[in-house]
Amino acid sequence: MEESAASQGEKKVVAVVGGGLVGALNACFFAKRGFQVEVFETREDIRKAKVVRGRSINLALSHRGRQALKHVGMEQKIVSKGIPMHARMIHSLSGKQSPIPYGRKGQYILSVDRANLNKELLTEADTYPNTKLNFDHKLQNWSAETGLMTFGRPDGSQTEVQADLIVGCDGAFSAVRKQFLRHSRFNYSQTYIPHGYMELTIPAQNGEFAMKPNYLHIWPRNTFMMIALPNLDKTFTCTLFMPFEEFEKITTGDEVIEFFQKYFPDAIPLIGADALKRDYFRLPAQAMVSVKCSPYHIGDKCVLMGDAAHAVVPFYGQGMNAGFEDCIVFDEIMNQFNEDFSAVLPEYTRVRVPDDHAIADLAMYNYVEMRAHVNSKWFIFRKRVDNLLHFLMPKTIIPLYTMVTFTRTRYHVAVERWHWQDRVINRGLLLGAVGVVFGGSYLLIKNPPNINKLVVPAEKIWNKLAALITP
Amino acid sequence: MEESAASQGEKKVVAVVGGGLVGALNACFFAKRGFQVEVFETREDIRKAKVVRGRSINLALSHRGRQALKHVGMEQKIVSKGIPMHARMIHSLSGKQSPIPYGRKGQYILSVDRANLNKELLTEADTYPNTKLNFDHKLQNWSAETGLMTFGRPDGSQTEVQADLIVGCDGAFSAVRKQFLRHSRFNYSQTYIPHGYMELTIPAQNGEFAMKPNYLHIWPRNTFMMIALPNLDKTFTCTLFMPFEEFEKITTGDEVIEFFQKYFPDAIPLIGADALKRDYFRLPAQAMVSVKCSPYHIGDKCVLMGDAAHAVVPFYGQGMNAGFEDCIVFDEIMNQFNEDFSAVLPEYTRVRVPDDHAIADLAMYNYVEMRAHVNSKWFIFRKRVDNLLHFLMPKTIIPLYTMVTFTRTRYHVAVERWHWQDRVINRGLLLGAVGVVFGGSYLLIKNPPNINKLVVPAEKIWNKLAALITP
């Protein structure tokens, strides 16, 4: 292997803007390469903060995220504090629970605590002697030409810092990205979905989990839904997703209970009626935004990663995983181009944009699938067919969820493959159905029954066929 | 009719930010209603400026734009200085010219001079005693809560102005819109297409037009194209649309001529080889952006109109027409809600967003159609079928282009209707083709020919059928 450019001469300065999940992990990646790393975070050090606000409490960690953690030696530490979830657990209106596995036996995603993960990553970044963490530094301005940044401090003063590379990991409302909007031919979109979310808690019951812990619990109700992820302290964090206008319709505690009695009756005793009446009004429902942009870099001095480059809606559980994978992809390209930023940055844009756009679209697709399709018989039937085919031909037919969650298949390749598989499987099912109809017809002609008894079944068969063609 | 709110009490102040086409026209609309209108334009007064730079020279004015001009008594004045274009004139590689009419006999679009139109509109706005035009006023900041705006002046000083309504008509890179991005749940996208454009001139020959004047000349060449619109001074303005990377490949005068010889040989003598070699390098190719956003208003004090709300790519000739129609739509809603901004603004967003998004999508669709489909036999065949059906059933089948260009059918309704018509016509054509095949088969069975002679025609028929199903 060639010696890295950084180790040949003076160590270059990499400024990571944002000390959240992707920023802290990225600091480890750059530190491992020997760069002089400076992390700048607007907020105080969350390891010392009393109250951490505003973001979801737990997250689903899967293969891509784990691979990135592994790269900096953090995988086992984080996994040991996560709770495996092997399947979705669907709660019907009647309270019936039915599991739909995520993949094959032994495949699972992990419920991890966001705040703890962030703390662990910051502590890990701190162990590198060539890394410095700067909290209470709010980016005010920066230049893509010179790499000079100006930060505002809580006392009103300003600090100037110059870097060889600015890595914008400052989230969905990125301050680094604002500068990109002023550059010509920067493609950008931000889309708010009509749904908001609200977090509620299911406390432990007699020191134990109130529901089966190793599942991601889902209450799909078509236009809205609730999910629940387990926490280490034996509580569950519930997230209610609903159109803002529905949230606004509920204005009293009694209306909350009425609403839950209608749609989530089994959740009332779990959350507790009094807690529900109180917690529903604790915080207003939060907005969810999907951000896409391109390119991810300006010149050879600035690059966007994580939510700053591609905020996604949370319905595929891939936001953090995609951000963590960004770090691996960038690292791989750094190897390929011997840390020459002028070559690495354009290549990173070329390689990563189609994948991030694919996962953003998939998350938006799952926004409908999770709350609506999960209820449909066709959906469950197709999941079973896919899983069976995957079992029979593990290299030919791989369910989309498996490719996204349990492999590092490039997101856009997974989507292309999914469309191909879908066509092949639907055609196979159609052919099978046609075979059954023809076979049946043959038998019927051999032994003709009363014609009047035939009309209804024929219509049913036709409906099934029609459903197969247009699922 | 009810008396307007403005005439009941003190005249409200409407600040129109931007003195371009839509801003100047809008000033007339608000002035006609009796508001105290202030127009703020960053640039100097173009009526006094020596060189007007940066935007296309001529534009296609059609029904929607004319209706808006009519509303303020400007239609005849502008139409008299426009040049009617009755059809597209397609230039093939061999130099053959074939017209494709825009609509029925007597229907045409008008080539108008942008700078002259802008000057006439500013002069018209100036005739209202309740209107004041402020040039050299660059918007620096404004508040959606108070309606207070700060403008920078060329001497470095600042002016503050307070308004009851701020109307952002400041174009694709709107300064007013920037503030919207800071508000929660504002959906926004800006998409640059890979093509750039460059303007060239075909001079008059012996004091006459060098080509037939009453056409929009098109040289479609699949991945790129050139168009030419006539001017009053008997010149044509050509616009070459091409991917930026193709523009960049051409670096010398000889390469320009080589390129034109390959793709636009008939244009070289028209433009003149020497002028072509020189003018190609006069200005770099310009970018084209498509901007969509929603909502168009904040509270009851600010609204976006024209390119500021919906910049579209120029391939449907509807950018200005859609912007002018904005003024009529807003005016209609002002009547409906008796000038109550708190009701008018949300209604304007509700009504206008789907239409503007539809025309933005159509313009993007035509970006492909104009340079590629126009060459295909199927496209020309379908245009003929559509026009014939429109002639036979003028109220049932209306070509999309006609609805968009020669009516005020809401853009999104035109698109829905187009999809419906397309399905109906394609099915009709398919049925017709199937009938021909069956009829032919019947005749063949009656009089069986040599089977070997049948294979090739059968394949051809099959290919035609396949093309009908998937045009």
Interface residues (C-beta under 8 A of the other chain):
Chain A: L181 S184 R185 F186 N187 Y188 S189 Q190 T191 Y192 A287
Chain B: L181 S184 R185 F186 N187 Y188 S189 Q190 T191 Y192 A287
